[in-house]
Amino acid sequence: MNDITVYTTDTCPYCVHMKNFLDSKGLPYKEVNVQRDQEAAQKLVETTGQMGVPQTNINGNWVLGFDPETALSYLK
């Protein structure tokens, strides 16, 4: 079982691409909207040093932006 969390905002087109990509592969994921959850946003910046979204954590590995090839490489 893969552990996938996608960090998104309401206005991010690449977040939609990432979620659609995961859906197309039949991969369940948790979505955290950092626009609505300031605490999660702060924690994300502290963890990755990155402000942008999407940021996707796949089995403990970070994928920055919409990067399907890297995402696939971290799947079990």
URQUI-V812355 format. One record per residue. N is the residue number from 1. RES is the residue in three letters. D_CENTER is the distance of its C-alpha to the mean C-alpha in whole Angstrom. Layout:
N RES D_CENTER
N RES D_CENTER
This chain:
1 MET 17
2 ASN 13
3 ASP 11
4 ILE 7
5 THR 5
6 VAL 3
7 TYR 4
8 THR 7
9 THR 10
10 ASP 13
11 THR 14
12 CYS 12
13 PRO 13
14 TYR 10
15 CYS 7
16 VAL 10
17 HIS 11
18 MET 7
19 LYS 8
20 ASN 12
21 PHE 11
22 LEU 10
23 ASP 13
24 SER 15
25 LYS 15
26 GLY 15
27 LEU 13
28 PRO 12
29 TYR 9
30 LYS 9
31 GLU 7
32 VAL 8
33 ASN 10
34 VAL 11
35 GLN 13
36 ARG 15
37 ASP 15
38 GLN 16
39 GLU 16
40 ALA 12
41 ALA 12
42 GLN 15
43 LYS 14
44 LEU 11
45 VAL 13
46 GLU 15
47 THR 13
48 THR 12
49 GLY 14
50 GLN 12
51 MET 12
52 GLY 10
53 VAL 7
54 PRO 5
55 GLN 4
56 THR 2
57 ASN 6
58 ILE 8
59 ASN 11
60 GLY 11
61 ASN 10
62 TRP 8
63 VAL 7
64 LEU 8
65 GLY 8
66 PHE 9
67 ASP 10
68 PRO 11
69 GLU 14
70 THR 12
71 ALA 10
72 LEU 13
73 SER 15
74 TYR 13
75 LEU 13
76 LYS 17
